[in-house]
Amino acid sequence: MIKKYLYYRRRVIFAFAAFAAVFAVSFILYRLPVRAVMYPAALCLVIAVLAAAADLIRVKRAHEKMENIKKLTYDMIGELPEPQSFSEEDYAEIVQLLKDNIREINDAGALKYRETVDYYTVWVHQIKTPIASMRLSLEGEDSPLSRRLSAELSRIEMYVEMVLAYLRLDSETSDYVFKEQDVDRIMRGAIKRFAPEFILKKLTLSYEPTGIRAVTDEKWLGFVFEQILSNSLKYTREGGVTVSSPEEGVLSVKDTGIGVSPEDLPRIFEKGFTGINGRADRKASGLGLYLCKRVCAGLGVKISARSQVGQGTEILLDFKQYRIRGD
């Protein structure tokens, strides 16, 4: 700090030394006693050191305040330290102008975001009408074609809900409603939704009740379960899916699908990452597991995966931190 201070005050120090030298040279040229200039120079030096110490304390306090301000967002920044020079006053005005500009940009972005969410919310409600109509038309039929169409309609509904989930994750306000929930009941609802696809693809389902109770949001947790089951069904061609609890408070969804390569596994929760499997399936968006990761972060649930190529993938949800304990 002192080294920096001396560097930034080098011009003042140089000027003081130059003035003292001018007086000393003048006294020498006029053959006057050098002591006559040494005494006032020493006195001025003492005064200068005291003034510099006071200035250093002021600068240090201002620096500490600025260091604290660096840790804040722009809208949390209060008053800046009082300007001590014309240049500092100019800098303070520039900072204020930038704050106002950022606020205007953020306000415009927030308005545009709200309008986008409102538009897609209306769109979702509108698109659900023809979906419901098609589902009613298929209810009276029971054929391989009707079962396939019903399964595809379920996937369309899920993709529609993905749109809203993707938009709402970055909302300033959250619609999470945390209550004590029976995780098995939510999982059964997700499984029921994919029942036609299990039948259509002739895949087995092994379900062992987990007995997990957690403080969570039913809608968002159901969304996570649906995304996980959707992925399992998409990449499983034979065998089936097993839902179980390998340890207390942990839910496992394990399939017998094509699996994930070791180099892709650490990145499957990244936004837009599809890996080798996704590149083979050009329809993959790489958003499903990314959304699961984001939602689980909001719910306080740890999500992880393990997999072997050709043997399947297992997704693990750890609810232990929200496990309900009896008195």
ZAMARGU-4260 file (C-alpha; in steps of 0.2 Angstrom, whole numbers, plus 5000, padded with zeros to 4 digits):
<rodrens>
0) 5000/5000/5000 | 5014/5012/5005 | 5024/5008/4989 | 5009/5011/4978 | 5005/5028/4988
5) 5023/5034/4985 | 5022/5029/4967 | 5006/5039/4964 | 5012/5054/4974 | 5029/5054/4965
10) 5026/5070/4956 | 5023/5079/4973 | 5038/5072/4981 | 5049/5077/4966 | 5042/5094/4966
15) 5046/5096/4985 | 5064/5090/4982 | 5066/5101/4967 | 5060/5117/4977 | 5072/5112/4991
20) 5086/5110/4978 | 5082/5127/4970 | 5083/5136/4987 | 5100/5127/4992 | 5108/5131/4975
25) 5102/5149/4976 | 5110/5151/4994 | 5126/5143/4988 | 5127/5155/4973 | 5125/5170/4984
30) 5137/5163/4996 | 5124/5163/5010 | 5125/5150/5024 | 5117/5134/5019 | 5111/5131/5036
35) 5099/5145/5033 | 5090/5134/5020 | 5092/5117/5029 | 5082/5122/5044 | 5066/5128/5035
40) 5068/5113/5023 | 5069/5101/5037 | 5054/5109/5045 | 5044/5108/5029 | 5049/5090/5027
45) 5042/5086/5044 | 5026/5095/5040 | 5025/5086/5023 | 5028/5069/5032 | 5013/5073/5044
50) 5002/5079/5029 | 5007/5063/5019 | 5003/5052/5034 | 4986/5060/5035 | 4983/5059/5016
55) 4989/5040/5017 | 4976/5036/5030 | 4962/5045/5020 | 4968/5036/5004 | 4969/5019/5013
60) 4951/5021/5020 | 4944/5026/5003 | 4954/5011/4995 | 4946/4999/5008 | 4929/5006/5004
65) 4931/5003/4986 | 4937/4985/4989 | 4921/4982/4998 | 4911/4990/4984 | 4920/4978/4971
70) 4911/4963/4979 | 4894/4971/4977 | 4882/4971/4962 | 4879/4988/4954 | 4862/4990/4962
75) 4869/4987/4979 | 4882/5001/4977 | 4879/5015/4988 | 4888/5032/4989 | 4906/5032/4983
80) 4920/5040/4993 | 4920/5059/4992 | 4930/5065/4977 | 4946/5074/4983 | 4950/5081/4966
85) 4943/5086/4949 | 4948/5070/4941 | 4940/5059/4955 | 4924/5070/4953 | 4924/5066/4935
90) 4927/5047/4938 | 4912/5048/4951 | 4901/5056/4937 | 4906/5042/4925 | 4903/5028/4937
95) 4885/5036/4940 | 4882/5037/4922 | 4887/5019/4919 | 4876/5014/4934 | 4861/5023/4926
100) 4865/5015/4909 | 4866/4997/4916 | 4849/5000/4926 | 4841/5005/4909 | 4848/4990/4900
105) 4843/4978/4914 | 4825/4986/4915 | 4823/4984/4896 | 4830/4966/4897 | 4818/4962/4911
110) 4803/4969/4902 | 4808/4959/4886 | 4810/4943/4896 | 4793/4945/4905 | 4785/4948/4887
115) 4794/4932/4881 | 4788/4922/4896 | 4770/4929/4894 | 4770/4925/4875 | 4776/4907/4878
120) 4764/4905/4892 | 4749/4909/4881 | 4757/4898/4867 | 4758/4883/4879 | 4739/4885/4883
125) 4734/4887/4865 | 4745/4872/4859 | 4737/4861/4873 | 4720/4863/4865 | 4724/4853/4849
130) 4734/4841/4859 | 4719/4838/4871 | 4708/4836/4855 | 4719/4823/4847 | 4720/4813/4863
135) 4701/4813/4865 | 4700/4807/4847 | 4713/4793/4851 | 4704/4787/4867 | 4691/4777/4858
140) 4704/4767/4848 | 4716/4753/4854 | 4728/4749/4840 | 4747/4749/4838 | 4745/4765/4828
145) 4734/4774/4842 | 4746/4768/4855 | 4761/4775/4846 | 4752/4792/4843 | 4747/4793/4861
150) 4765/4790/4866 | 4771/4804/4854 | 4757/4816/4860 | 4764/4813/4878 | 4781/4818/4872
155) 4774/4833/4863 | 4766/4838/4880 | 4783/4836/4889 | 4792/4846/4876 | 4780/4860/4878
160) 4782/4860/4896 | 4801/4860/4894 | 4799/4877/4885 | 4791/4885/4900 | 4803/4877/4912
165) 4818/4883/4902 | 4811/4901/4903 | 4805/4901/4921 | 4822/4895/4928 | 4830/4912/4925
170) 4815/4921/4932 | 4818/4934/4946 | 4803/4926/4955 | 4801/4908/4958 | 4785/4898/4958
175) 4792/4884/4970 | 4780/4879/4983 | 4789/4868/4996 | 4779/4855/5006 | 4782/4838/5013
180) 4779/4826/4999 | 4779/4808/4996 | 4792/4806/4983 | 4785/4789/4977 | 4768/4796/4973
185) 4776/4809/4962 | 4787/4796/4954 | 4771/4785/4950 | 4763/4800/4942 | 4778/4802/4930
190) 4778/4783/4927 | 4760/4783/4922 | 4763/4797/4910 | 4775/4786/4900 | 4766/4770/4902
195) 4760/4769/4884 | 4778/4771/4878 | 4784/4757/4890 | 4771/4746/4882 | 4775/4752/4864
200) 4793/4748/4866 | 4790/4732/4875 | 4801/4738/4890 | 4800/4732/4907 | 4798/4743/4923
205) 4804/4737/4940 | 4798/4749/4953 | 4803/4747/4971 | 4794/4760/4983 | 4808/4770/4990
210) 4799/4777/5006 | 4807/4794/5004 | 4798/4809/5011 | 4805/4826/5007 | 4802/4844/5008
215) 4801/4849/4989 | 4790/4856/4975 | 4779/4843/4968 | 4777/4851/4950 | 4796/4853/4948
220) 4801/4837/4955 | 4788/4828/4944 | 4797/4838/4929 | 4814/4831/4934 | 4807/4813/4935
225) 4799/4815/4918 | 4815/4821/4910 | 4825/4806/4917 | 4812/4793/4912 | 4811/4801/4895
230) 4830/4800/4893 | 4830/4782/4899 | 4816/4777/4886 | 4824/4787/4872 | 4841/4777/4873
235) 4834/4760/4879 | 4830/4748/4865 | 4828/4732/4875 | 4827/4727/4894 | 4819/4740/4904
240) 4820/4753/4918 | 4822/4750/4937 | 4817/4763/4950 | 4824/4759/4967 | 4832/4766/4983
245) 4850/4759/4984 | 4852/4768/5001 | 4841/4778/5013 | 4836/4795/5005 | 4843/4791/4988
250) 4832/4787/4973 | 4839/4778/4958 | 4833/4777/4940 | 4843/4764/4931 | 4840/4758/4913
255) 4848/4745/4901 | 4851/4757/4887 | 4866/4761/4876 | 4875/4770/4890 | 4887/4785/4890
260) 4905/4785/4886 | 4917/4789/4900 | 4923/4805/4891 | 4905/4811/4890 | 4899/4806/4907
265) 4906/4821/4916 | 4898/4833/4904 | 4880/4826/4902 | 4873/4840/4914 | 4880/4854/4903
270) 4869/4865/4893 | 4867/4859/4875 | 4879/4845/4877 | 4873/4829/4868 | 4889/4819/4867
275) 4892/4804/4855 | 4874/4797/4858 | 4866/4814/4854 | 4876/4816/4838 | 4869/4800/4833
280) 4852/4806/4837 | 4851/4823/4828 | 4835/4827/4837 | 4844/4828/4854 | 4844/4845/4861
285) 4855/4843/4876 | 4843/4852/4887 | 4834/4838/4897 | 4848/4834/4910 | 4854/4852/4910
290) 4836/4857/4916 | 4836/4843/4928 | 4852/4850/4936 | 4846/4867/4937 | 4829/4862/4945
295) 4838/4850/4957 | 4849/4865/4962 | 4833/4875/4966 | 4826/4860/4976 | 4841/4857/4985
300) 4843/4839/4978 | 4859/4832/4973 | 4859/4824/4955 | 4873/4813/4948 | 4875/4799/4935
305) 4885/4784/4932 | 4885/4774/4916 | 4894/4760/4906 | 4893/4759/4887 | 4882/4745/4882
310) 4876/4742/4900 | 4865/4757/4903 | 4864/4773/4914 | 4859/4776/4932 | 4853/4793/4938
315) 4854/4796/4957 | 4844/4809/4966 | 4850/4812/4984 | 4836/4818/4995 | 4845/4816/5012
320) 4847/4834/5016 | 4828/4836/5015 | 4823/4819/5023 | 4809/4821/5035 | 4813/4815/5053
325) 4801/4810/5066 | 4801/4818/5083
</rodrens>
